[in-house]
Amino acid sequence: MTTIEQGQLSTREYILQLLKTKGDLSTKDLTEELGITVMAVRRHIQSLERDNLISSKTIRQSMGRPTAVYCLTEHADGFFPRKYHTLTLDLLDELTDSCGEPAIEQLFEGRKNKMVKKYDASMEGKNLEHRVSALAEIQNDNGYMVEWEKINDEEFLLKEHNCPIEQVATKYQHACRCELKLFESLLGDAEVERTECLAKGGQRCTYLIKKKKER
């Protein structure tokens, strides 16, 4: 299948596609491709620059004045299709076929251990409330769209409204189990219960966090 036709995209989206498929383009190039006025093209360029989706650079020509051309920034990557989960699932399926279920468990356990090692220091010296807050920040940085609330001094709710690895977690529940273990490790003196799960048809992943009772 070829790239999407202009009629199926807004002008803004079509500019991004042109820069993706044709490389750096000047205002003149875009005007010719789009068939609209220079002023209209400049308004779209200003909007895309403001949103940090494109940037400009000046190139020197053999004749005439230097020309400004526009290119995509890394923030524009989200506009284009990405199917990392398909590759990940294919690789996990291949690992299962070759090495069996224990290899999958070991793989996710290893990922969890690396994340504990990465984030454990940021939890040191914090009480449970501050650990929950720090955990929410970590998960937000990783794309989980987290919010949390304090029920009382010993109970908290943490809600993840997005799961970047939902397709993987739906097929391989190891991912969900390891996330629960990760939370237990980072929160320390807490009991963590998942009460809702995106990968199992829930609207979000919800965790009830309770301070462990002293014996």
N, C-alpha and C positions, 0 to 999 in steps of 0.2 A: 504494500500500500504506500502511496506517495504522501508527501506532506499535505496538511489540511489546506483546502482552498481558502482564498481570502474571504469569500462570502460567508464562510462558516466561523470566522473569527472577528472580534472587534479590531479596530485599527491598531489599538495598543498591543493586542496579542499578535497581530500580523507583523508588526515591527519586530517583536521579539523573535518570531519565527524566521523572518528575513535575516536577522543578525546571526541566528543559529545556523542557517543553511548556507548563507552567502559570505559570512565573515564580516569584517569591519566595513561599514558603509557611511558615506557622508550624507549631509542633509539633501544635497542634490540627488544622490543615488536613491534615497528613500522617497523623495518627491516623485521621481520617475517611476519607481516600483508601485507606489500607492495610487498615483494619479490624482493627488489632492494638492492644495496650495502649499507653498513653502511655509507660510504662517501657521497653517494647520499642523504640518509636520513638526515645526518648532515647538508648538504647544504640547504635542505628545512627547517629544524628546525631553522637555522640561519636567513633565510629569514623571516620566520613567527615571530620569536622573534623580528627582526628589525622592522617589521610592527606592533608590539605590539598586535599580535593576539594570541600568546601563551606565557606562562611563565614557568619557571622551579622551582622545589623545590627538596630538597634532603630528601630521606627517609632512615632510618636505617633498616637493615635486621638482622634477627636472626643469620645469618652466612654470612661472607664475608664483603666486603667494602660497604659503603653507596652508594645508587644508585640515579641518577638524573631522575626524571620523569617530564613529560610535561602535562600542562593543559591549557584549554582555558581561555583567559581574557574576560572581558566584551565587549571589542572592537570586538570580534568575533561574537557577537550576531547577527549582521546585515547579516551574511552569511546564517543564518537559517531562514526559513519561519516565518513570523509574520502576524497574521490576526486580529490585534486589531480593525481595522475598521469594520470587520464583527460583532464582539461582540458589538461595539458601535452602529452600525446601528440597530442591534436586540434590544438593550436596548431602543434606541430612538423610534423605532416602537412600542415597548411594552408600553412606556410612552404615546405615541400618542393615542394608543387604549384605555388605561386606563383613561387618564386625559384630552385628547384633545390637540388641537393645542396651546392654551394659555400656557400650561405647558412647551412645547418646547421653546416657546418664552422666558418664564421666566428663563428657564435653561441656555440658551445662554446669556441672559442679565446678569444673575448672574456671569457667567464666565467672561464676559467683565468687570464687575465692580471689580472683584478680580484682574484682570490684570491691570486695571487703578490704583488701590491701590498699587499694587506691583511695578509699574514702574514710577508712577507720580513724585516721589521724584527725580529721575534721570533727569527729564526735567526742574527742577526749575532753574531759572536764565539764561536759554539758549535762544538765539535768534532762529528764525525759522530754519535757515540753520543747526545750531547745534542740534536742536530737530530732524530734518529729519535724520541727521547722526546717532543720538542716537537710533532713531526708527529702522533704517536699521540694526544696530548692535543687537538690541533686537530680531528682526525677524530672523536674521541670526543665532543667538544662538538657536532659536526655529526650525531651519531646513528649512527656506523658500528660501534660496539661493538668497539673495537680493543684488541689486546694485541700486545706486541712482545717479542722475545728477542734476546739477544746470543749469537751463535755464537762469535765471537772478536773481537779488537780491530778487525778490518776487515770483518766480515760480520754482518748482522743480518736477522732475519725480522720482518715486520710483517703481522699478520693482521686482516682486517676481517670480523667475523662477521655483519654486517648491512649492507645497502645501501639507504638511504632512497630512492634513485632507481632501484631495480632494474628496475621495469617500463619506465622510459625507456631505461635502459642496454641492456636486452635487445633493444630495437628499434633504438636509435641507439647504435652502438658508439663514436660520436664521444665520448660521455661517458667511456667507459673510457680511450680514448686520451688525452683531456685530463687525466684524473686521473693517469695515468702521467707526463705532461709536467709536471704540477703538482709531483709528488713530486721529479722530477729537478731542477726549478728551485729548490725549497725546500731540498733536501738538498745542493745544490752539488757537492762533489767526490765524487760517488757514481754508480755504475751501478745502475739500478733495473730489475729484471725481474719481471713478473707471472707467477707460476707456476700460479695457480689463479684462476678468476673466477666469481663468483656468477651473473653475467648469461649465462655460457656453460654453466651447469649444475653448477658447482662448489659445494662446501659452504661456501666462504668465498672472499674475495679475499686471496690471499697474495702478498707481495712479498719478493723476495730483494734485499737492499741490500748492495752491496759498495763499499768505498772504491776509487776509481780509482787505478790503478798510476801511479806517477811515471815519466815518460819520460826 
